[in-house]
Every structure is written in C-alpha cells, then in structure tokens.
C-alpha cells in the first residue's frame, strides 16, 4: 500500500489523552464523542429494569445492547489509526509503549471495580459471579453462562477489546508491506464472511436445538454463551473500524471521491436502519419476552456486520464534518464520553446499590430513572477523578520521562 502524509500525526482518541473534564471538552473530536456518548447511554438503558424505564424510552430500551457494537467500531478506528499512523512514521510499532499506555488506561479502574465485587459480595449485582481469575486473564467471555455467574458480565466486551489490543499491533506489523487496497478488502471480507458462517453454524448446531428442547430462557443463555460473547463472533465492529482507519489514512482521496459526508451518512443510516429492522424480526421468539439481543438466525448472521458497517460509515462522515460540528459547544456530550469507561464499569452495580439504599419500589418510572442517572454519574465521576485521571497523568509523566531518557 502506498503511504501518504496523514492529516494529523496523532489521531484523536476521545478516551486516551485527557487529564481533566475541562480539557476533554476542548481537545476531543465531537463526532466520535457523539457516538461514544450514545453508546454508553444505550448500554446503561438496556441494563435498567423495565419498571424504572420511562415510557418515552421503553421502545428504545430493547435495542440498547447495540451500544456495545458502536464501541467496537470506535475502538477499531481509534486504535487502528494510532498503530497505522505510527507504522507510517516509524516503519515499526513500539509494542512496549503501546501496551503500557493501554494498561494504564484500562487496568486501574477495572481492577478496582473487580476487587470491589470480589471482596465485598454485597455489592454484586447478581447472586453468582465468575471466578476472579477469568476476569484477570480476560477470558471471561469464553463459555460465559449468565446462569452460572451473572455479576460483572459486562466485562465480556472488555475481554474482546483486550484480545484486539493484543493482536492488532502484530497484524499491522505483519501486513505493513503487503497491505494493498485489494488485499485489505479481501482480508476484511474474509473476516466478516467467516464470522457470519461461524455464527450460522453455531446457531444451527447449538442454539436452534436448545430452543427446541429447552425453554426459551435456557436457549437465550446458550445463545449468549456460544454466539454473542466469544471474541471470534464479535469481530465485525472492530474490523470495520480498522478498515475505516486504513482507508482514511492511506486512501483519503478515494474516500473523499466516493463517500463524501452526506453520502456516507445516508448509506450508513440506511445500513443501520436495515440492521435494526432485521434485529426486530423475532420469528419463533415473537411471543416471548426475551431481549432483542437474542437474535434469530438472520439477525445473528447478517445483522451484526450490517450494523457495524453502517456505524463505520457514519463515523467517517462525522469525522469529515468535524470542521463544522466542532464549533458546536456541547460540553455535556464530551463529559459523558469522558466518563464512558467508568460508567460502563459501574452502572450495573450502581443500580444494585440504588435498590439497597432506596428500595426497589422507589425506583419506578421517571423518578427511579432520575435516581439511577444521578447516582451512575456520581459514582463514575468519582472513579474517573480519583483513579482514571490520576493514572493517566502518571502514565503521561512516565512516558515523557522515558522519551527524555531515550
């Protein structure tokens, strides 16, 4: 692949380079922040019990799980941009620096929340919990049966991210000389098609038979364990995010010519809409009260890649529109995006605490929703200020001192 000079030597990372909420509002790109804020609010909504969901949000709640797929696209783009830009500049990847930066970014808050659940059982949001070593090794998403351990199950997606962090730098280095447009397109197609085929096979061999001989609830647990959680089934969003980064870095004229902002927004919006329609087709599960995350065959096979492709196109359009929308003063969006990781780690546990403090009967409708939002943001802001921000500052200090030494 012929390289070009990229527009910025350091891609914007809405999570990685902030040391205060004030600087977050001025240094972040609004397009990714809009998607990140939307993603975390959707994830928080889907984990909120029905009785505490306002009527205006009741129709949106069943689709809240798609927030995770938005996160995957964003992560694929942001990490892919960083690594490919580094390879373009240095013809190599500094593995030590990359993994240290990721460790300082991810581990402190995660380990604190995990320790809280492990050593203070009353904080757990479910009666059972997977073994701590599975969280520590980021293998919790393999064979994860929520019936056997429901506490802190949201960490499954963090495990997917960690596997991505481990593999992508190696892949970028290995492909740096042979990554032509055709080769990258074929690789993306191969990953997507392989994922579709694998989910099809798992549905036919595992989920379908379970739905026939077990209750739908038990079939749902099989679906989560075998189809929804494993890394090898959730590569669509990460793949499309990395592909977007590659196109924008190495073939910007191609992107500008065929996918100007409003064309990309239109096509992306249609892809997302089509995926949501597919997700809403319940088939034999229409009469059940199972969450829409339990996808029949069409949704499990086609819906995931279609949705991820649409989000990637929308993200690309928003990045192109940054000179326009960047003038908008939306500090609330930047604030939510800044707190998104802390919110993700704590929101399920916070609702459990709300029940302990206020009582389940007092967490109904709009008032319960307001209590939930207020306490979630209070806990997340505390975790961010006391843990995330301090470790980011420490990381930057250590990295700058290391650079001066070298």
WOVENHU-V53910 format. One record per pair of residues at least 4 apart in sequence whose C-alpha atoms are under 7 Angstrom apart, sorted by the first residue. I is the first residue (numbers start at 1). J is the second residue. Records with the same first field share a line. If there is no record, write none. Layout:
I=J ; J
This chain:
1=177 ; 178 ; 179 ; 180 ; 181
3=88 ; 250
4=250
6=249
9=85
10=82
11=81 ; 82
12=28 ; 29
13=17 ; 78
14=28 ; 29 ; 33
15=338
16=105
18=23 ; 24
19=23 ; 389 ; 392 ; 393
20=24 ; 389
21=25 ; 335
22=26
23=27
24=28 ; 334 ; 338
25=331 ; 334
29=33 ; 322 ; 326
30=34 ; 322 ; 325 ; 326
31=35 ; 315 ; 318 ; 319 ; 322
32=36 ; 315
33=37 ; 333 ; 334 ; 337
34=38 ; 333
35=39
36=40 ; 71 ; 337
37=41 ; 333 ; 336 ; 337 ; 340
38=42
39=43 ; 67 ; 68 ; 70 ; 71
40=44 ; 67 ; 340 ; 344
41=45
42=46 ; 64 ; 65 ; 67
43=47 ; 64 ; 65 ; 67 ; 68
44=48 ; 347
45=61 ; 64
46=61 ; 62 ; 64 ; 65
47=348
48=52 ; 53
49=53
51=364 ; 365
52=363 ; 364 ; 365 ; 366 ; 368 ; 369
53=57 ; 58 ; 365 ; 366 ; 369
54=58 ; 365 ; 366 ; 369
57=61
60=64
62=291 ; 292
63=292
65=293
66=70
67=71
68=72
69=73 ; 237 ; 308
70=74 ; 311
71=75
72=76 ; 237 ; 238
73=77 ; 237 ; 238 ; 240 ; 241 ; 308 ; 312
74=78 ; 241
75=79 ; 238 ; 241
76=80 ; 238 ; 239 ; 241 ; 242
77=81 ; 241 ; 242 ; 244 ; 245
78=82
79=83
80=84 ; 242 ; 245
81=85 ; 245
82=86
83=87 ; 93 ; 169
84=88 ; 172
85=89
86=90 ; 92 ; 93
87=91 ; 92 ; 93
92=173
93=169 ; 173
94=98
95=99
96=100
97=101
98=102
99=103
100=104
101=105 ; 395
102=106
103=107
104=108 ; 391 ; 392 ; 395
105=392
106=110
107=111
108=112 ; 387 ; 388
109=113 ; 387 ; 388
110=114 ; 345
111=115
112=116
113=117
114=118
115=119
116=120
117=121 ; 123 ; 124
118=132
123=349 ; 353
124=151 ; 349
125=151 ; 348 ; 349 ; 352
126=150 ; 151
128=148 ; 149 ; 150 ; 151
129=149 ; 150 ; 151
130=134 ; 149
132=136
133=137
134=138 ; 139 ; 140
135=139 ; 140
138=159
139=159
140=144 ; 156 ; 159
141=156 ; 159 ; 229 ; 230
142=229 ; 230
143=225 ; 226
144=225
145=149 ; 221 ; 225
146=150 ; 221
155=159
156=160 ; 229
157=161
158=162
159=163
160=164 ; 231
161=165
162=166
163=167
164=168
167=171
168=172
169=173
170=174
171=175
172=176
175=179
179=183 ; 184
180=184
181=185
182=186
183=187
184=188
185=189
186=190
187=191
188=192 ; 239
189=193
190=194
191=195
192=196 ; 236 ; 305
193=197
194=198
195=199 ; 233
196=200 ; 301 ; 302
197=201
198=202
199=203 ; 227 ; 233 ; 300 ; 301
200=204 ; 297 ; 301
201=205
202=206 ; 207 ; 226 ; 227
203=207 ; 208 ; 297
204=208
205=209
206=210
207=211 ; 219 ; 222 ; 223
208=212
209=213
210=214 ; 219
211=215 ; 216 ; 219
214=218 ; 219
215=219
216=220
217=221
218=222
219=223
220=224 ; 294
221=225
222=226
223=227 ; 228 ; 294
224=228 ; 229
225=229
226=230
227=233
228=233
230=234
231=235
235=239
236=240 ; 304 ; 305 ; 308
237=241 ; 308
238=242
239=243
240=244 ; 308 ; 309 ; 312
241=245 ; 312
242=246
243=247
244=248 ; 312
245=249
246=250
247=251 ; 252 ; 255
248=252 ; 255
251=255
252=256
253=257
254=258
255=259
256=260
259=263 ; 264
260=264
261=265 ; 317 ; 320 ; 321
262=266 ; 317
263=267
264=268 ; 313 ; 314 ; 317
265=269 ; 313 ; 314 ; 317
266=270
267=271
268=272 ; 310 ; 311 ; 313 ; 314
269=273 ; 310
270=274
271=275 ; 306 ; 307 ; 310
272=276 ; 306 ; 307 ; 310 ; 311
273=277
274=278
275=279 ; 303 ; 306 ; 307
276=280
277=281
278=298 ; 299 ; 303
279=292 ; 295 ; 299 ; 303
280=292
282=286 ; 296
283=296
290=294
295=299 ; 300
296=300
297=301
298=302 ; 303
299=303 ; 304
300=304
302=306
303=307
304=308
305=309
306=310
307=311
308=312
309=313
310=314
311=315
312=316
313=317
314=318
315=319
316=320
317=321
318=322
321=325
322=326
330=334
331=335
332=336
333=337
334=338
335=339
336=340
339=343 ; 380 ; 381 ; 384
340=344
341=345
342=346 ; 380 ; 383 ; 384
343=347 ; 376 ; 377 ; 380
346=350 ; 380
347=351 ; 376
348=352
349=353
350=354 ; 375 ; 376
351=355 ; 372
352=356
353=357
354=358
355=359 ; 360
358=362
359=363
362=368
363=367 ; 368 ; 369
364=368
365=369
366=370
367=371
368=372
369=373
370=374
371=375
372=376
373=377
374=378
375=379
376=380
377=381
378=382
379=383
380=384
381=385
382=386
383=387 ; 388
384=388 ; 389
385=389
386=390
387=391
388=392
389=393
390=394
391=395
392=396
393=397
394=398
395=399
396=400
397=401
398=402
399=403
400=404
401=405
402=406
